[in-house]
Amino acid sequence: MISCSKDKFTTVPQIEFKSVNTTVLGSQQIITFTLSLTDKEGDVAGAKLYIQKVAPSYCPASGFIDTTNVLPSDLPTSASLQADILVSYSNGGNNPGYSDIAPECNENDTCYFRFVLTDKAGHVSDTLNSPTIVIIK
């Protein structure tokens, strides 16, 4: 029997969804997504993570696209790099240091998040989707 498997360390960065601390986000709570990252060359210093909140069709104002540097730009290059990425947001603006993702309409948001990573060489990971998240108004 012959089988194929995707190599864990590839030139194109690989991101995988590991966990989310909640799928129902109450007012003033913080949501944290944990993603796993692998990269063969380890050229992810200063890599960009693109995050999209895909909002319900009845409230497109709740959606957004965010970009963040996931690793410090002075991180040394290390072959076969493996790391976890934490991405956090707040449902409400009373949590300093967190971006607010509260619903923009008068209803709860039932949404999901998309993640894409671009390394220093311009290689782009596959798109990763979170589970469905309910953000309480």
N, CA, C and O atoms as a GROMACS GRO file, in nm:
protein
  548
    1MET      N    1   0.084  -0.117   0.000
    1MET     CA    2   0.000   0.000   0.000
    1MET      C    3   0.089   0.124   0.000
    1MET      O    4   0.186   0.131   0.076
    2ILE      N    5   0.056   0.221  -0.085
    2ILE     CA    6   0.133   0.344  -0.096
    2ILE      C    7   0.043   0.460  -0.056
    2ILE      O    8  -0.074   0.465  -0.093
    3SER      N    9   0.101   0.552   0.019
    3SER     CA   10   0.023   0.670   0.056
    3SER      C   11   0.111   0.793   0.047
    3SER      O   12   0.233   0.785   0.056
    4CYS      N   13   0.048   0.905   0.030
    4CYS     CA   14   0.119   1.032   0.025
    4CYS      C   15   0.083   1.114   0.148
    4CYS      O   16  -0.029   1.105   0.199
    5SER      N   17   0.178   1.192   0.195
    5SER     CA   18   0.147   1.283   0.305
    5SER      C   19   0.213   1.416   0.276
    5SER      O   20   0.320   1.422   0.216
    6LYS      N   21   0.149   1.521   0.318
    6LYS     CA   22   0.202   1.655   0.300
    6LYS      C   23   0.318   1.676   0.397
    6LYS      O   24   0.304   1.654   0.517
    7ASP      N   25   0.433   1.718   0.344
    7ASP     CA   26   0.548   1.744   0.430
    7ASP      C   27   0.514   1.857   0.526
    7ASP      O   28   0.457   1.958   0.486
    8LYS      N   29   0.550   1.839   0.652
    8LYS     CA   30   0.519   1.938   0.754
    8LYS      C   31   0.592   2.069   0.727
    8LYS      O   32   0.537   2.177   0.751
    9PHE      N   33   0.715   2.061   0.679
    9PHE     CA   34   0.795   2.181   0.654
    9PHE      C   35   0.810   2.201   0.504
    9PHE      O   36   0.876   2.122   0.436
   10THR      N   37   0.749   2.306   0.453
   10THR     CA   38   0.754   2.338   0.311
   10THR      C   39   0.799   2.482   0.293
   10THR      O   40   0.798   2.561   0.388
   11THR      N   41   0.839   2.516   0.170
   11THR     CA   42   0.881   2.653   0.139
   11THR      C   43   0.765   2.751   0.161
   11THR      O   44   0.784   2.862   0.211
   12VAL      N   45   0.646   2.708   0.124
   12VAL     CA   46   0.527   2.789   0.149
   12VAL      C   47   0.489   2.770   0.295
   12VAL      O   48   0.476   2.656   0.340
   13PRO      N   49   0.470   2.878   0.371
   13PRO     CA   50   0.434   2.860   0.512
   13PRO      C   51   0.301   2.787   0.526
   13PRO      O   52   0.207   2.809   0.449
   14GLN      N   53   0.295   2.701   0.625
   14GLN     CA   54   0.174   2.624   0.653
   14GLN      C   55   0.114   2.673   0.784
   14GLN      O   56   0.184   2.681   0.885
   15ILE      N   57  -0.015   2.706   0.783
   15ILE     CA   58  -0.083   2.740   0.907
   15ILE      C   59  -0.198   2.642   0.926
   15ILE      O   60  -0.265   2.602   0.831
   16GLU      N   61  -0.219   2.605   1.050
   16GLU     CA   62  -0.328   2.514   1.086
   16GLU      C   63  -0.402   2.572   1.205
   16GLU      O   64  -0.344   2.638   1.291
   17PHE      N   65  -0.532   2.547   1.208
   17PHE     CA   66  -0.613   2.592   1.320
   17PHE      C   67  -0.592   2.494   1.435
   17PHE      O   68  -0.611   2.373   1.418
   18LYS      N   69  -0.554   2.544   1.552
   18LYS     CA   70  -0.538   2.459   1.671
   18LYS      C   71  -0.657   2.471   1.764
   18LYS      O   72  -0.715   2.370   1.806
   19SER      N   73  -0.695   2.596   1.797
   19SER     CA   74  -0.805   2.610   1.893
   19SER      C   75  -0.856   2.754   1.896
   19SER      O   76  -0.794   2.846   1.843
   20VAL      N   77  -0.972   2.769   1.959
   20VAL     CA   78  -1.028   2.900   1.992
   20VAL      C   79  -1.085   2.884   2.133
   20VAL      O   80  -1.143   2.780   2.164
   21ASN      N   81  -1.068   2.985   2.217
   21ASN     CA   82  -1.108   2.971   2.357
   21ASN      C   83  -1.258   2.972   2.378
   21ASN      O   84  -1.305   2.930   2.484
   22THR      N   85  -1.336   3.021   2.280
   22THR     CA   86  -1.482   3.020   2.291
   22THR      C   87  -1.542   3.032   2.151
   22THR      O   88  -1.478   3.087   2.061
   23THR      N   89  -1.662   2.982   2.134
   23THR     CA   90  -1.734   3.002   2.009
   23THR      C   91  -1.857   3.090   2.031
   23THR      O   92  -1.929   3.122   1.936
   24VAL      N   93  -1.881   3.129   2.155
   24VAL     CA   94  -1.985   3.226   2.189
   24VAL      C   95  -1.918   3.335   2.272
   24VAL      O   96  -1.879   3.310   2.386
   25LEU      N   97  -1.905   3.454   2.215
   25LEU     CA   98  -1.829   3.562   2.276
   25LEU      C   99  -1.924   3.665   2.336
   25LEU      O  100  -1.991   3.740   2.264
   26GLY      N  101  -1.930   3.669   2.468
   26GLY     CA  102  -2.015   3.764   2.539
   26GLY      C  103  -1.955   3.904   2.541
   26GLY      O  104  -1.839   3.924   2.504
   27SER      N  105  -2.035   3.998   2.586
   27SER     CA  106  -1.991   4.137   2.595
   27SER      C  107  -1.869   4.150   2.685
   27SER      O  108  -1.864   4.091   2.794
   28GLN      N  109  -1.771   4.226   2.641
   28GLN     CA  110  -1.645   4.254   2.710
   28GLN      C  111  -1.553   4.132   2.725
   28GLN      O  112  -1.452   4.140   2.793
   29GLN      N  113  -1.586   4.020   2.662
   29GLN     CA  114  -1.499   3.903   2.666
   29GLN      C  115  -1.394   3.913   2.555
   29GLN      O  116  -1.408   3.988   2.458
   30ILE      N  117  -1.288   3.835   2.573
   30ILE     CA  118  -1.179   3.830   2.475
   30ILE      C  119  -1.180   3.693   2.410
   30ILE      O  120  -1.194   3.591   2.477
   31ILE      N  121  -1.164   3.693   2.278
   31ILE     CA  122  -1.153   3.568   2.203
   31ILE      C  123  -1.007   3.554   2.158
   31ILE      O  124  -0.946   3.651   2.114
   32THR      N  125  -0.953   3.433   2.171
   32THR     CA  126  -0.816   3.407   2.128
   32THR      C  127  -0.814   3.284   2.037
   32THR      O  128  -0.855   3.175   2.076
   33PHE      N  129  -0.765   3.305   1.916
   33PHE     CA  130  -0.744   3.197   1.820
   33PHE      C  131  -0.599   3.152   1.833
   33PHE      O  132  -0.509   3.235   1.843
   34THR      N  133  -0.575   3.023   1.832
   34THR     CA  134  -0.440   2.969   1.832
   34THR      C  135  -0.418   2.896   1.700
   34THR      O  136  -0.489   2.801   1.667
   35LEU      N  137  -0.318   2.943   1.626
   35LEU     CA  138  -0.281   2.882   1.498
   35LEU      C  139  -0.142   2.823   1.509
   35LEU      O  140  -0.058   2.872   1.585
   36SER      N  141  -0.117   2.718   1.435
   36SER     CA  142   0.015   2.657   1.430
   36SER      C  143   0.080   2.697   1.298
   36SER      O  144   0.015   2.697   1.194
   37LEU      N  145   0.207   2.731   1.301
   37LEU     CA  146   0.283   2.774   1.184
   37LEU      C  147   0.405   2.686   1.166
   37LEU      O  148   0.478   2.660   1.262
   38THR      N  149   0.429   2.640   1.043
   38THR     CA  150   0.554   2.574   1.008
   38THR      C  151   0.607   2.636   0.879
   38THR      O  152   0.530   2.676   0.792
   39ASP      N  153   0.740   2.644   0.868
   39ASP     CA  154   0.803   2.700   0.749
   39ASP      C  155   0.941   2.638   0.734
   39ASP      O  156   1.022   2.642   0.827
   40LYS      N  157   0.969   2.583   0.617
   40LYS     CA  158   1.096   2.513   0.591
   40LYS      C  159   1.218   2.605   0.607
   40LYS      O  160   1.316   2.568   0.672
   41GLU      N  161   1.211   2.725   0.547
   41GLU     CA  162   1.326   2.816   0.553
   41GLU      C  163   1.328   2.900   0.680
   41GLU      O  164   1.431   2.956   0.716
   42GLY      N  165   1.214   2.909   0.746
   42GLY     CA  166   1.208   2.990   0.868
   42GLY      C  167   1.215   3.139   0.841
   42GLY      O  168   1.250   3.217   0.930
   43ASP      N  169   1.182   3.180   0.718
   43ASP     CA  170   1.190   3.322   0.682
   43ASP      C  171   1.057   3.392   0.710
   43ASP      O  172   0.996   3.453   0.621
   44VAL      N  173   1.014   3.383   0.834
   44VAL     CA  174   0.886   3.441   0.874
   44VAL      C  175   0.901   3.564   0.963
   44VAL      O  176   0.802   3.618   1.011
   45ALA      N  177   1.024   3.607   0.986
   45ALA     CA  178   1.044   3.729   1.064
   45ALA      C  179   0.973   3.844   0.993
   45ALA      O  180   0.999   3.870   0.876
   46GLY      N  181   0.885   3.911   1.064
   46GLY     CA  182   0.809   4.020   1.005
   46GLY      C  183   0.699   3.975   0.911
   46GLY      O  184   0.643   4.056   0.837
   47ALA      N  185   0.668   3.845   0.912
   47ALA     CA  186   0.561   3.792   0.826
   47ALA      C  187   0.429   3.863   0.856
   47ALA      O  188   0.407   3.909   0.968
   48LYS      N  189   0.345   3.872   0.757
   48LYS     CA  190   0.214   3.936   0.771
   48LYS      C  191   0.106   3.830   0.782
   48LYS      O  192   0.103   3.735   0.704
   49LEU      N  193   0.018   3.847   0.879
   49LEU     CA  194  -0.100   3.762   0.892
   49LEU      C  195  -0.220   3.848   0.855
   49LEU      O  196  -0.244   3.953   0.917
   50TYR      N  197  -0.294   3.804   0.756
   50TYR     CA  198  -0.415   3.874   0.713
   50TYR      C  199  -0.534   3.803   0.778
   50TYR      O  200  -0.547   3.681   0.771
   51ILE      N  201  -0.620   3.881   0.842
   51ILE     CA  202  -0.734   3.828   0.916
   51ILE      C  203  -0.859   3.895   0.862
   51ILE      O  204  -0.865   4.018   0.851
   52GLN      N  205  -0.957   3.816   0.829
   52GLN     CA  206  -1.084   3.870   0.781
   52GLN      C  207  -1.196   3.817   0.869
   52GLN      O  208  -1.208   3.696   0.890
   53LYS      N  209  -1.278   3.908   0.920
   53LYS     CA  210  -1.400   3.868   0.989
   53LYS      C  211  -1.510   3.866   0.883
   53LYS      O  212  -1.544   3.970   0.827
   54VAL      N  213  -1.564   3.748   0.855
   54VAL     CA  214  -1.670   3.734   0.757
   54VAL      C  215  -1.801   3.745   0.832
   54VAL      O  216  -1.842   3.653   0.904
   55ALA      N  217  -1.866   3.859   0.814
   55ALA     CA  218  -1.985   3.895   0.891
   55ALA      C  219  -2.111   3.842   0.824
   55ALA      O  220  -2.109   3.805   0.707
   56PRO      N  221  -2.220   3.839   0.900
   56PRO     CA  222  -2.347   3.794   0.842
   56PRO      C  223  -2.391   3.887   0.729
   56PRO      O  224  -2.361   4.006   0.731
   57SER      N  225  -2.461   3.831   0.632
   57SER     CA  226  -2.500   3.909   0.514
   57SER      C  227  -2.592   4.026   0.549
   57SER      O  228  -2.595   4.126   0.477
   58TYR      N  229  -2.667   4.016   0.658
   58TYR     CA  230  -2.757   4.125   0.695
   58TYR      C  231  -2.684   4.240   0.764
   58TYR      O  232  -2.743   4.345   0.788
   59CYS      N  233  -2.556   4.221   0.796
   59CYS     CA  234  -2.481   4.326   0.864
   59CYS      C  235  -2.337   4.333   0.812
   59CYS      O  236  -2.243   4.304   0.887
   60PRO      N  237  -2.317   4.369   0.686
   60PRO     CA  238  -2.181   4.373   0.631
   60PRO      C  239  -2.089   4.471   0.702
   60PRO      O  240  -1.967   4.457   0.693
   61ALA      N  241  -2.142   4.569   0.773
   61ALA     CA  242  -2.058   4.665   0.845
   61ALA      C  243  -1.979   4.599   0.957
   61ALA      O  244  -1.880   4.656   1.004
   62SER      N  245  -2.020   4.480   1.002
   62SER     CA  246  -1.949   4.410   1.108
   62SER      C  247  -1.822   4.340   1.059
   62SER      O  248  -1.736   4.303   1.139
   63GLY      N  249  -1.811   4.323   0.928
   63GLY     CA  250  -1.693   4.256   0.874
   63GLY      C  251  -1.573   4.350   0.871
   63GLY      O  252  -1.589   4.472   0.875
   64PHE      N  253  -1.454   4.293   0.864
   64PHE     CA  254  -1.333   4.374   0.852
   64PHE      C  255  -1.219   4.288   0.800
   64PHE      O  256  -1.227   4.166   0.799
   65ILE      N  257  -1.114   4.355   0.756
   65ILE     CA  258  -0.988   4.290   0.722
   65ILE      C  259  -0.881   4.358   0.805
   65ILE      O  260  -0.872   4.481   0.809
   66ASP      N  261  -0.799   4.277   0.871
   66ASP     CA  262  -0.695   4.326   0.960
   66ASP      C  263  -0.563   4.264   0.915
   66ASP      O  264  -0.562   4.152   0.864
   67THR      N  265  -0.454   4.335   0.934
   67THR     CA  266  -0.321   4.284   0.903
   67THR      C  267  -0.233   4.306   1.025
   67THR      O  268  -0.235   4.413   1.086
   68THR      N  269  -0.157   4.204   1.059
   68THR     CA  270  -0.067   4.217   1.173
   68THR      C  271   0.064   4.145   1.145
   68THR      O  272   0.067   4.047   1.071
   69ASN      N  273   0.173   4.194   1.204
   69ASN     CA  274   0.301   4.122   1.201
   69ASN      C  275   0.293   4.017   1.310
   69ASN      O  276   0.273   4.050   1.426
   70VAL      N  277   0.310   3.891   1.273
   70VAL     CA  278   0.293   3.785   1.372
   70VAL      C  279   0.420   3.752   1.448
   70VAL      O  280   0.414   3.700   1.560
   71LEU      N  281   0.532   3.781   1.390
   71LEU     CA  282   0.660   3.752   1.456
   71LEU      C  283   0.749   3.875   1.443
   71LEU      O  284   0.741   3.946   1.343
   72PRO      N  285   0.833   3.901   1.541
   72PRO     CA  286   0.919   4.020   1.536
   72PRO      C  287   1.007   4.022   1.411
   72PRO      O  288   1.051   3.917   1.364
   73SER      N  289   1.031   4.142   1.358
   73SER     CA  290   1.110   4.153   1.235
   73SER      C  291   1.258   4.120   1.258
   73SER      O  292   1.331   4.095   1.162
   74ASP      N  293   1.302   4.119   1.384
   74ASP     CA  294   1.443   4.086   1.411
   74ASP      C  295   1.460   3.940   1.454
   74ASP      O  296   1.566   3.902   1.503
   75LEU      N  297   1.356   3.857   1.436
   75LEU     CA  298   1.366   3.715   1.470
   75LEU      C  299   1.467   3.648   1.378
   75LEU      O  300   1.457   3.662   1.256
   76PRO      N  301   1.566   3.576   1.434
   76PRO     CA  302   1.664   3.509   1.348
   76PRO      C  303   1.597   3.401   1.262
   76PRO      O  304   1.502   3.335   1.305
   77THR      N  305   1.648   3.384   1.140
   77THR     CA  306   1.597   3.280   1.052
   77THR      C  307   1.641   3.145   1.106
   77THR      O  308   1.757   3.126   1.143
   78SER      N  309   1.548   3.052   1.111
   78SER     CA  310   1.577   2.919   1.164
   78SER      C  311   1.509   2.816   1.075
   78SER      O  312   1.387   2.818   1.060
   79ALA      N  313   1.588   2.726   1.016
   79ALA     CA  314   1.531   2.623   0.929
   79ALA      C  315   1.432   2.538   1.007
   79ALA      O  316   1.447   2.516   1.127
   80SER      N  317   1.330   2.491   0.937
   80SER     CA  318   1.226   2.406   0.995
   80SER      C  319   1.162   2.472   1.118
   80SER      O  320   1.154   2.412   1.225
   81LEU      N  321   1.119   2.594   1.098
   81LEU     CA  322   1.058   2.670   1.207
   81LEU      C  323   0.918   2.618   1.238
   81LEU      O  324   0.839   2.592   1.147
   82GLN      N  325   0.889   2.605   1.364
   82GLN     CA  326   0.756   2.568   1.411
   82GLN      C  327   0.720   2.661   1.525
   82GLN      O  328   0.799   2.678   1.618
   83ALA      N  329   0.600   2.723   1.519
   83ALA     CA  330   0.559   2.819   1.622
   83ALA      C  331   0.407   2.823   1.631
   83ALA      O  332   0.336   2.783   1.538
   84ASP      N  333   0.359   2.873   1.743
   84ASP     CA  334   0.217   2.900   1.759
   84ASP      C  335   0.194   3.049   1.743
   84ASP      O  336   0.278   3.130   1.784
   85ILE      N  337   0.081   3.084   1.685
   85ILE     CA  338   0.041   3.224   1.667
   85ILE      C  339  -0.088   3.244   1.745
   85ILE      O  340  -0.182   3.167   1.730
   86LEU      N  341  -0.091   3.347   1.828
   86LEU     CA  342  -0.211   3.381   1.903
   86LEU      C  343  -0.269   3.509   1.845
   86LEU      O  344  -0.197   3.608   1.826
   87VAL      N  345  -0.399   3.508   1.816
   87VAL     CA  346  -0.469   3.624   1.764
   87VAL      C  347  -0.588   3.650   1.855
   87VAL      O  348  -0.673   3.562   1.872
   88SER      N  349  -0.594   3.770   1.915
   88SER     CA  350  -0.699   3.800   2.013
   88SER      C  351  -0.774   3.927   1.978
   88SER      O  352  -0.717   4.023   1.925
   89TYR      N  353  -0.904   3.927   2.009
   89TYR     CA  354  -0.992   4.042   1.991
   89TYR      C  355  -1.085   4.050   2.110
   89TYR      O  356  -1.101   3.954   2.186
   90SER      N  357  -1.148   4.167   2.127
   90SER     CA  358  -1.242   4.190   2.236
   90SER      C  359  -1.380   4.223   2.181
   90SER      O  360  -1.393   4.290   2.078
   91ASN      N  361  -1.483   4.174   2.249
   91ASN     CA  362  -1.621   4.212   2.216
   91ASN      C  363  -1.659   4.330   2.303
   91ASN      O  364  -1.722   4.315   2.408
   92GLY      N  365  -1.621   4.447   2.260
   92GLY     CA  366  -1.642   4.570   2.336
   92GLY      C  367  -1.510   4.640   2.355
   92GLY      O  368  -1.405   4.575   2.358
   93GLY      N  369  -1.513   4.770   2.367
   93GLY     CA  370  -1.391   4.850   2.370
   93GLY      C  371  -1.330   4.874   2.506
   93GLY      O  372  -1.239   4.957   2.518
   94ASN      N  373  -1.375   4.804   2.609
   94ASN     CA  374  -1.321   4.829   2.744
   94ASN      C  375  -1.206   4.737   2.782
   94ASN      O  376  -1.176   4.722   2.900
   95ASN      N  377  -1.142   4.676   2.685
   95ASN     CA  378  -1.027   4.590   2.710
   95ASN      C  379  -0.906   4.650   2.638
   95ASN      O  380  -0.881   4.619   2.522
   96PRO      N  381  -0.830   4.736   2.708
   96PRO     CA  382  -0.715   4.803   2.645
   96PRO      C  383  -0.619   4.701   2.583
   96PRO      O  384  -0.592   4.596   2.641
   97GLY      N  385  -0.568   4.734   2.466
   97GLY     CA  386  -0.472   4.649   2.398
   97GLY      C  387  -0.535   4.549   2.301
   97GLY      O  388  -0.463   4.477   2.232
   98TYR      N  389  -0.667   4.545   2.296
   98TYR     CA  390  -0.738   4.453   2.206
   98TYR      C  391  -0.826   4.532   2.111
   98TYR      O  392  -0.892   4.627   2.151
   99SER      N  393  -0.827   4.492   1.984
   99SER     CA  394  -0.919   4.553   1.887
   99SER      C  395  -1.060   4.505   1.915
   99SER      O  396  -1.082   4.390   1.952
  100ASP      N  397  -1.154   4.594   1.895
  100ASP     CA  398  -1.295   4.567   1.923
  100ASP      C  399  -1.362   4.504   1.800
  100ASP      O  400  -1.352   4.556   1.690
  101ILE      N  401  -1.430   4.392   1.820
  101ILE     CA  402  -1.502   4.326   1.711
  101ILE      C  403  -1.651   4.314   1.741
  101ILE      O  404  -1.718   4.225   1.689
  102ALA      N  405  -1.704   4.404   1.823
  102ALA     CA  406  -1.846   4.401   1.859
  102ALA      C  407  -1.933   4.414   1.733
  102ALA      O  408  -1.894   4.480   1.637
  103PRO      N  409  -2.051   4.352   1.735
  103PRO     CA  410  -2.143   4.365   1.621
  103PRO      C  411  -2.176   4.511   1.593
  103PRO      O  412  -2.191   4.591   1.685
  104GLU      N  413  -2.188   4.545   1.465
  104GLU     CA  414  -2.219   4.682   1.424
  104GLU      C  415  -2.368   4.703   1.402
  104GLU      O  416  -2.412   4.816   1.382
  105CYS      N  417  -2.446   4.596   1.406
  105CYS     CA  418  -2.590   4.606   1.389
  105CYS      C  419  -2.658   4.571   1.522
  105CYS      O  420  -2.589   4.544   1.620
  106ASN      N  421  -2.788   4.572   1.525
  106ASN     CA  422  -2.860   4.550   1.650
  106ASN      C  423  -2.891   4.403   1.677
  106ASN      O  424  -2.987   4.372   1.747
  107GLU      N  425  -2.810   4.313   1.622
  107GLU     CA  426  -2.827   4.170   1.644
  107GLU      C  427  -2.691   4.108   1.671
  107GLU      O  428  -2.587   4.170   1.647
  108ASN      N  429  -2.693   3.986   1.720
  108ASN     CA  430  -2.569   3.911   1.738
  108ASN      C  431  -2.508   3.883   1.600
  108ASN      O  432  -2.580   3.870   1.501
  109ASP      N  433  -2.375   3.873   1.595
  109ASP     CA  434  -2.306   3.830   1.472
  109ASP      C  435  -2.284   3.680   1.479
  109ASP      O  436  -2.232   3.629   1.578
  110THR      N  437  -2.321   3.610   1.375
  110THR     CA  438  -2.280   3.472   1.356
  110THR      C  439  -2.183   3.478   1.239
  110THR      O  440  -2.225   3.497   1.125
  111CYS      N  441  -2.055   3.462   1.267
  111CYS     CA  442  -1.952   3.489   1.168
  111CYS      C  443  -1.843   3.383   1.176
  111CYS      O  444  -1.850   3.289   1.256
  112TYR      N  445  -1.743   3.399   1.093
  112TYR     CA  446  -1.621   3.319   1.104
  112TYR      C  447  -1.504   3.407   1.062
  112TYR      O  448  -1.523   3.515   1.007
  113PHE      N  449  -1.384   3.359   1.089
  113PHE     CA  450  -1.263   3.435   1.060
  113PHE      C  451  -1.178   3.356   0.962
  113PHE      O  452  -1.170   3.234   0.968
  114ARG      N  453  -1.114   3.429   0.870
  114ARG     CA  454  -1.020   3.370   0.774
  114ARG      C  455  -0.881   3.421   0.806
  114ARG      O  456  -0.863   3.536   0.845
  115PHE      N  457  -0.782   3.334   0.789
  115PHE     CA  458  -0.643   3.367   0.816
  115PHE      C  459  -0.557   3.326   0.696
  115PHE      O  460  -0.573   3.217   0.642
  116VAL      N  461  -0.464   3.415   0.656
  116VAL     CA  462  -0.367   3.386   0.551
  116VAL      C  463  -0.235   3.449   0.595
  116VAL      O  464  -0.234   3.562   0.642
  117LEU      N  465  -0.125   3.376   0.579
  117LEU     CA  466   0.006   3.426   0.619
  117LEU      C  467   0.096   3.440   0.496
  117LEU      O  468   0.097   3.353   0.409
  118THR      N  469   0.170   3.551   0.490
  118THR     CA  470   0.269   3.574   0.384
  118THR      C  471   0.406   3.587   0.449
  118THR      O  472   0.424   3.671   0.537
  119ASP      N  473   0.503   3.504   0.407
  119ASP     CA  474   0.637   3.512   0.466
  119ASP      C  475   0.720   3.620   0.399
  119ASP      O  476   0.674   3.687   0.306
  120LYS      N  477   0.844   3.636   0.446
  120LYS     CA  478   0.931   3.742   0.398
  120LYS      C  479   0.961   3.731   0.248
  120LYS      O  480   0.982   3.831   0.181
  121ALA      N  481   0.963   3.608   0.197
  121ALA     CA  482   0.991   3.585   0.055
  121ALA      C  483   0.867   3.602  -0.032
  121ALA      O  484   0.875   3.589  -0.154
  122GLY      N  485   0.752   3.629   0.030
  122GLY     CA  486   0.630   3.649  -0.046
  122GLY      C  487   0.548   3.524  -0.068
  122GLY      O  488   0.447   3.527  -0.140
  123HIS      N  489   0.590   3.412  -0.008
  123HIS     CA  490   0.511   3.289  -0.019
  123HIS      C  491   0.385   3.302   0.066
  123HIS      O  492   0.390   3.350   0.179
  124VAL      N  493   0.273   3.258   0.010
  124VAL     CA  494   0.143   3.276   0.075
  124VAL      C  495   0.087   3.140   0.117
  124VAL      O  496   0.080   3.047   0.037
  125SER      N  497   0.047   3.130   0.242
  125SER     CA  498  -0.011   3.006   0.294
  125SER      C  499  -0.150   2.983   0.234
  125SER      O  500  -0.206   3.071   0.170
  126ASP      N  501  -0.203   2.865   0.257
  126ASP     CA  502  -0.343   2.839   0.226
  126ASP      C  503  -0.429   2.925   0.318
  126ASP      O  504  -0.384   2.971   0.423
  127THR      N  505  -0.554   2.946   0.276
  127THR     CA  506  -0.650   3.019   0.360
  127THR      C  507  -0.706   2.923   0.464
  127THR      O  508  -0.741   2.809   0.433
  128LEU      N  509  -0.715   2.972   0.585
  128LEU     CA  510  -0.763   2.892   0.698
  128LEU      C  511  -0.888   2.958   0.753
  128LEU      O  512  -0.889   3.078   0.776
  129ASN      N  513  -0.993   2.880   0.776
  129ASN     CA  514  -1.117   2.933   0.834
  129ASN      C  515  -1.135   2.884   0.976
  129ASN      O  516  -1.103   2.769   1.007
  130SER      N  517  -1.186   2.972   1.061
  130SER     CA  518  -1.218   2.934   1.199
  130SER      C  519  -1.354   2.864   1.201
  130SER      O  520  -1.427   2.864   1.101
  131PRO      N  521  -1.387   2.804   1.315
  131PRO     CA  522  -1.525   2.758   1.330
  131PRO      C  523  -1.619   2.879   1.337
  131PRO      O  524  -1.573   2.992   1.347
  132THR      N  525  -1.747   2.854   1.331
  132THR     CA  526  -1.846   2.961   1.344
  132THR      C  527  -1.840   3.020   1.484
  132THR      O  528  -1.835   2.947   1.583
  133ILE      N  529  -1.840   3.152   1.491
  133ILE     CA  530  -1.834   3.226   1.617
  133ILE      C  531  -1.961   3.310   1.628
  133ILE      O  532  -2.001   3.375   1.532
  134VAL      N  533  -2.024   3.310   1.745
  134VAL     CA  534  -2.138   3.398   1.773
  134VAL      C  535  -2.089   3.507   1.866
  134VAL      O  536  -2.040   3.480   1.975
  135ILE      N  537  -2.102   3.632   1.820
  135ILE     CA  538  -2.061   3.746   1.899
  135ILE      C  539  -2.189   3.814   1.949
  135ILE      O  540  -2.268   3.866   1.869
  136ILE      N  541  -2.207   3.814   2.079
  136ILE     CA  542  -2.328   3.866   2.142
  136ILE      C  543  -2.328   4.019   2.140
  136ILE      O  544  -2.229   4.083   2.176
  137LYS      N  545  -2.439   4.076   2.097
  137LYS     CA  546  -2.454   4.222   2.092
  137LYS      C  547  -2.466   4.278   2.232
  137LYS      O  548  -2.479   4.399   2.250
   0.00000   0.00000   0.00000
